[in-house]
Amino acid sequence: MDLAPGARSATHRHEVDYVLVQIEGDRIAAMPEPDSGGAYTEYIEADVVPGKARYIRRGGIETAINIGQRRYREILIELK
């Protein structure tokens, strides 16, 4: 994913477990849909830590929002 400051991703569903690796940016947010089946069910904001990897279980339906001042980039690795 690549988002300019202030940009939003399309709303998307994670059908499989995945590993998210942050590449660059400073602040990111996620807005889950009300019927999201993922671990995150409420709006969340976080600092970006380039190189940080996080395992996340499938089921989430969300929109990512770059709330930072820098471009946000991540690599998402789906575990099938």
Phi and psi in radians as a Rosetta constraint file:
Dihedral C 1 N 2 CA 2 C 2 CIRCULARHARMONIC -2.421 0.35
Dihedral N 2 CA 2 C 2 N 3 CIRCULARHARMONIC 1.982 0.35
Dihedral C 2 N 3 CA 3 C 3 CIRCULARHARMONIC -2.231 0.35
Dihedral N 3 CA 3 C 3 N 4 CIRCULARHARMONIC 2.237 0.35
Dihedral C 3 N 4 CA 4 C 4 CIRCULARHARMONIC -1.226 0.35
Dihedral N 4 CA 4 C 4 N 5 CIRCULARHARMONIC 2.809 0.35
Dihedral C 4 N 5 CA 5 C 5 CIRCULARHARMONIC -0.943 0.35
Dihedral N 5 CA 5 C 5 N 6 CIRCULARHARMONIC 2.295 0.35
Dihedral C 5 N 6 CA 6 C 6 CIRCULARHARMONIC 1.478 0.35
Dihedral N 6 CA 6 C 6 N 7 CIRCULARHARMONIC -0.166 0.35
Dihedral C 6 N 7 CA 7 C 7 CIRCULARHARMONIC -1.386 0.35
Dihedral N 7 CA 7 C 7 N 8 CIRCULARHARMONIC 2.724 0.35
Dihedral C 7 N 8 CA 8 C 8 CIRCULARHARMONIC -2.118 0.35
Dihedral N 8 CA 8 C 8 N 9 CIRCULARHARMONIC 2.563 0.35
Dihedral C 8 N 9 CA 9 C 9 CIRCULARHARMONIC -1.406 0.35
Dihedral N 9 CA 9 C 9 N 10 CIRCULARHARMONIC 2.941 0.35
Dihedral C 9 N 10 CA 10 C 10 CIRCULARHARMONIC -1.194 0.35
Dihedral N 10 CA 10 C 10 N 11 CIRCULARHARMONIC 2.640 0.35
Dihedral C 10 N 11 CA 11 C 11 CIRCULARHARMONIC -1.140 0.35
Dihedral N 11 CA 11 C 11 N 12 CIRCULARHARMONIC 2.336 0.35
Dihedral C 11 N 12 CA 12 C 12 CIRCULARHARMONIC -2.525 0.35
Dihedral N 12 CA 12 C 12 N 13 CIRCULARHARMONIC 2.726 0.35
Dihedral C 12 N 13 CA 13 C 13 CIRCULARHARMONIC -1.953 0.35
Dihedral N 13 CA 13 C 13 N 14 CIRCULARHARMONIC 2.399 0.35
Dihedral C 13 N 14 CA 14 C 14 CIRCULARHARMONIC -1.675 0.35
Dihedral N 14 CA 14 C 14 N 15 CIRCULARHARMONIC 1.852 0.35
Dihedral C 14 N 15 CA 15 C 15 CIRCULARHARMONIC -1.419 0.35
Dihedral N 15 CA 15 C 15 N 16 CIRCULARHARMONIC -0.351 0.35
Dihedral C 15 N 16 CA 16 C 16 CIRCULARHARMONIC -2.334 0.35
Dihedral N 16 CA 16 C 16 N 17 CIRCULARHARMONIC 2.793 0.35
Dihedral C 16 N 17 CA 17 C 17 CIRCULARHARMONIC -1.053 0.35
Dihedral N 17 CA 17 C 17 N 18 CIRCULARHARMONIC 2.696 0.35
Dihedral C 17 N 18 CA 18 C 18 CIRCULARHARMONIC -2.678 0.35
Dihedral N 18 CA 18 C 18 N 19 CIRCULARHARMONIC 2.879 0.35
Dihedral C 18 N 19 CA 19 C 19 CIRCULARHARMONIC -2.005 0.35
Dihedral N 19 CA 19 C 19 N 20 CIRCULARHARMONIC 2.224 0.35
Dihedral C 19 N 20 CA 20 C 20 CIRCULARHARMONIC -1.838 0.35
Dihedral N 20 CA 20 C 20 N 21 CIRCULARHARMONIC 2.206 0.35
Dihedral C 20 N 21 CA 21 C 21 CIRCULARHARMONIC -2.050 0.35
Dihedral N 21 CA 21 C 21 N 22 CIRCULARHARMONIC 2.057 0.35
Dihedral C 21 N 22 CA 22 C 22 CIRCULARHARMONIC -1.384 0.35
Dihedral N 22 CA 22 C 22 N 23 CIRCULARHARMONIC 2.335 0.35
Dihedral C 22 N 23 CA 23 C 23 CIRCULARHARMONIC -1.829 0.35
Dihedral N 23 CA 23 C 23 N 24 CIRCULARHARMONIC -0.821 0.35
Dihedral C 23 N 24 CA 24 C 24 CIRCULARHARMONIC -2.770 0.35
Dihedral N 24 CA 24 C 24 N 25 CIRCULARHARMONIC 2.843 0.35
Dihedral C 24 N 25 CA 25 C 25 CIRCULARHARMONIC 2.327 0.35
Dihedral N 25 CA 25 C 25 N 26 CIRCULARHARMONIC -3.079 0.35
Dihedral C 25 N 26 CA 26 C 26 CIRCULARHARMONIC -2.296 0.35
Dihedral N 26 CA 26 C 26 N 27 CIRCULARHARMONIC -0.669 0.35
Dihedral C 26 N 27 CA 27 C 27 CIRCULARHARMONIC -2.491 0.35
Dihedral N 27 CA 27 C 27 N 28 CIRCULARHARMONIC 2.435 0.35
Dihedral C 27 N 28 CA 28 C 28 CIRCULARHARMONIC -2.400 0.35
Dihedral N 28 CA 28 C 28 N 29 CIRCULARHARMONIC 2.641 0.35
Dihedral C 28 N 29 CA 29 C 29 CIRCULARHARMONIC -2.335 0.35
Dihedral N 29 CA 29 C 29 N 30 CIRCULARHARMONIC 2.762 0.35
Dihedral C 29 N 30 CA 30 C 30 CIRCULARHARMONIC -2.319 0.35
Dihedral N 30 CA 30 C 30 N 31 CIRCULARHARMONIC 2.342 0.35
Dihedral C 30 N 31 CA 31 C 31 CIRCULARHARMONIC -2.002 0.35
Dihedral N 31 CA 31 C 31 N 32 CIRCULARHARMONIC 1.753 0.35
Dihedral C 31 N 32 CA 32 C 32 CIRCULARHARMONIC -1.215 0.35
Dihedral N 32 CA 32 C 32 N 33 CIRCULARHARMONIC 2.613 0.35
Dihedral C 32 N 33 CA 33 C 33 CIRCULARHARMONIC -1.317 0.35
Dihedral N 33 CA 33 C 33 N 34 CIRCULARHARMONIC 2.677 0.35
Dihedral C 33 N 34 CA 34 C 34 CIRCULARHARMONIC -1.006 0.35
Dihedral N 34 CA 34 C 34 N 35 CIRCULARHARMONIC -0.531 0.35
Dihedral C 34 N 35 CA 35 C 35 CIRCULARHARMONIC -1.714 0.35
Dihedral N 35 CA 35 C 35 N 36 CIRCULARHARMONIC 0.320 0.35
Dihedral C 35 N 36 CA 36 C 36 CIRCULARHARMONIC -1.081 0.35
Dihedral N 36 CA 36 C 36 N 37 CIRCULARHARMONIC 2.391 0.35
Dihedral C 36 N 37 CA 37 C 37 CIRCULARHARMONIC -1.766 0.35
Dihedral N 37 CA 37 C 37 N 38 CIRCULARHARMONIC 0.174 0.35
Dihedral C 37 N 38 CA 38 C 38 CIRCULARHARMONIC -1.502 0.35
Dihedral N 38 CA 38 C 38 N 39 CIRCULARHARMONIC -3.106 0.35
Dihedral C 38 N 39 CA 39 C 39 CIRCULARHARMONIC -1.202 0.35
Dihedral N 39 CA 39 C 39 N 40 CIRCULARHARMONIC -0.487 0.35
Dihedral C 39 N 40 CA 40 C 40 CIRCULARHARMONIC -1.777 0.35
Dihedral N 40 CA 40 C 40 N 41 CIRCULARHARMONIC 2.090 0.35
Dihedral C 40 N 41 CA 41 C 41 CIRCULARHARMONIC -2.025 0.35
Dihedral N 41 CA 41 C 41 N 42 CIRCULARHARMONIC -0.078 0.35
Dihedral C 41 N 42 CA 42 C 42 CIRCULARHARMONIC -2.222 0.35
Dihedral N 42 CA 42 C 42 N 43 CIRCULARHARMONIC 2.732 0.35
Dihedral C 42 N 43 CA 43 C 43 CIRCULARHARMONIC -0.902 0.35
Dihedral N 43 CA 43 C 43 N 44 CIRCULARHARMONIC 2.393 0.35
Dihedral C 43 N 44 CA 44 C 44 CIRCULARHARMONIC -2.417 0.35
Dihedral N 44 CA 44 C 44 N 45 CIRCULARHARMONIC 2.461 0.35
Dihedral C 44 N 45 CA 45 C 45 CIRCULARHARMONIC -2.131 0.35
Dihedral N 45 CA 45 C 45 N 46 CIRCULARHARMONIC 2.597 0.35
Dihedral C 45 N 46 CA 46 C 46 CIRCULARHARMONIC -2.688 0.35
Dihedral N 46 CA 46 C 46 N 47 CIRCULARHARMONIC 2.664 0.35
Dihedral C 46 N 47 CA 47 C 47 CIRCULARHARMONIC -1.250 0.35
Dihedral N 47 CA 47 C 47 N 48 CIRCULARHARMONIC 2.573 0.35
Dihedral C 47 N 48 CA 48 C 48 CIRCULARHARMONIC -1.572 0.35
Dihedral N 48 CA 48 C 48 N 49 CIRCULARHARMONIC 2.321 0.35
Dihedral C 48 N 49 CA 49 C 49 CIRCULARHARMONIC -2.139 0.35
Dihedral N 49 CA 49 C 49 N 50 CIRCULARHARMONIC 1.696 0.35
Dihedral C 49 N 50 CA 50 C 50 CIRCULARHARMONIC -0.925 0.35
Dihedral N 50 CA 50 C 50 N 51 CIRCULARHARMONIC 2.312 0.35
Dihedral C 50 N 51 CA 51 C 51 CIRCULARHARMONIC 1.612 0.35
Dihedral N 51 CA 51 C 51 N 52 CIRCULARHARMONIC -0.227 0.35
Dihedral C 51 N 52 CA 52 C 52 CIRCULARHARMONIC -1.253 0.35
Dihedral N 52 CA 52 C 52 N 53 CIRCULARHARMONIC 2.365 0.35
Dihedral C 52 N 53 CA 53 C 53 CIRCULARHARMONIC -2.055 0.35
Dihedral N 53 CA 53 C 53 N 54 CIRCULARHARMONIC 2.485 0.35
Dihedral C 53 N 54 CA 54 C 54 CIRCULARHARMONIC -2.424 0.35
Dihedral N 54 CA 54 C 54 N 55 CIRCULARHARMONIC 2.304 0.35
Dihedral C 54 N 55 CA 55 C 55 CIRCULARHARMONIC -1.500 0.35
Dihedral N 55 CA 55 C 55 N 56 CIRCULARHARMONIC 2.295 0.35
Dihedral C 55 N 56 CA 56 C 56 CIRCULARHARMONIC -2.341 0.35
Dihedral N 56 CA 56 C 56 N 57 CIRCULARHARMONIC 2.322 0.35
Dihedral C 56 N 57 CA 57 C 57 CIRCULARHARMONIC -1.326 0.35
Dihedral N 57 CA 57 C 57 N 58 CIRCULARHARMONIC 2.651 0.35
Dihedral C 57 N 58 CA 58 C 58 CIRCULARHARMONIC -1.110 0.35
Dihedral N 58 CA 58 C 58 N 59 CIRCULARHARMONIC 2.935 0.35
Dihedral C 58 N 59 CA 59 C 59 CIRCULARHARMONIC 1.952 0.35
Dihedral N 59 CA 59 C 59 N 60 CIRCULARHARMONIC -0.325 0.35
Dihedral C 59 N 60 CA 60 C 60 CIRCULARHARMONIC -1.243 0.35
Dihedral N 60 CA 60 C 60 N 61 CIRCULARHARMONIC 2.459 0.35
Dihedral C 60 N 61 CA 61 C 61 CIRCULARHARMONIC -2.140 0.35
Dihedral N 61 CA 61 C 61 N 62 CIRCULARHARMONIC 2.076 0.35
Dihedral C 61 N 62 CA 62 C 62 CIRCULARHARMONIC -2.735 0.35
Dihedral N 62 CA 62 C 62 N 63 CIRCULARHARMONIC 2.957 0.35
Dihedral C 62 N 63 CA 63 C 63 CIRCULARHARMONIC -2.133 0.35
Dihedral N 63 CA 63 C 63 N 64 CIRCULARHARMONIC 2.256 0.35
Dihedral C 63 N 64 CA 64 C 64 CIRCULARHARMONIC -1.577 0.35
Dihedral N 64 CA 64 C 64 N 65 CIRCULARHARMONIC 2.485 0.35
Dihedral C 64 N 65 CA 65 C 65 CIRCULARHARMONIC -2.313 0.35
Dihedral N 65 CA 65 C 65 N 66 CIRCULARHARMONIC 2.162 0.35
Dihedral C 65 N 66 CA 66 C 66 CIRCULARHARMONIC -1.424 0.35
Dihedral N 66 CA 66 C 66 N 67 CIRCULARHARMONIC 1.783 0.35
Dihedral C 66 N 67 CA 67 C 67 CIRCULARHARMONIC -1.663 0.35
Dihedral N 67 CA 67 C 67 N 68 CIRCULARHARMONIC 0.115 0.35
Dihedral C 67 N 68 CA 68 C 68 CIRCULARHARMONIC -1.590 0.35
Dihedral N 68 CA 68 C 68 N 69 CIRCULARHARMONIC -3.076 0.35
Dihedral C 68 N 69 CA 69 C 69 CIRCULARHARMONIC -1.716 0.35
Dihedral N 69 CA 69 C 69 N 70 CIRCULARHARMONIC -0.152 0.35
Dihedral C 69 N 70 CA 70 C 70 CIRCULARHARMONIC -2.042 0.35
Dihedral N 70 CA 70 C 70 N 71 CIRCULARHARMONIC 2.773 0.35
Dihedral C 70 N 71 CA 71 C 71 CIRCULARHARMONIC -1.016 0.35
Dihedral N 71 CA 71 C 71 N 72 CIRCULARHARMONIC 2.453 0.35
Dihedral C 71 N 72 CA 72 C 72 CIRCULARHARMONIC -1.890 0.35
Dihedral N 72 CA 72 C 72 N 73 CIRCULARHARMONIC 2.305 0.35
Dihedral C 72 N 73 CA 73 C 73 CIRCULARHARMONIC -2.380 0.35
Dihedral N 73 CA 73 C 73 N 74 CIRCULARHARMONIC 2.488 0.35
Dihedral C 73 N 74 CA 74 C 74 CIRCULARHARMONIC -2.531 0.35
Dihedral N 74 CA 74 C 74 N 75 CIRCULARHARMONIC 2.776 0.35
Dihedral C 74 N 75 CA 75 C 75 CIRCULARHARMONIC -2.013 0.35
Dihedral N 75 CA 75 C 75 N 76 CIRCULARHARMONIC 2.310 0.35
Dihedral C 75 N 76 CA 76 C 76 CIRCULARHARMONIC -1.997 0.35
Dihedral N 76 CA 76 C 76 N 77 CIRCULARHARMONIC 2.170 0.35
Dihedral C 76 N 77 CA 77 C 77 CIRCULARHARMONIC -1.934 0.35
Dihedral N 77 CA 77 C 77 N 78 CIRCULARHARMONIC 1.931 0.35
Dihedral C 77 N 78 CA 78 C 78 CIRCULARHARMONIC -1.397 0.35
Dihedral N 78 CA 78 C 78 N 79 CIRCULARHARMONIC 2.370 0.35
Dihedral C 78 N 79 CA 79 C 79 CIRCULARHARMONIC -1.784 0.35
Dihedral N 79 CA 79 C 79 N 80 CIRCULARHARMONIC 1.841 0.35
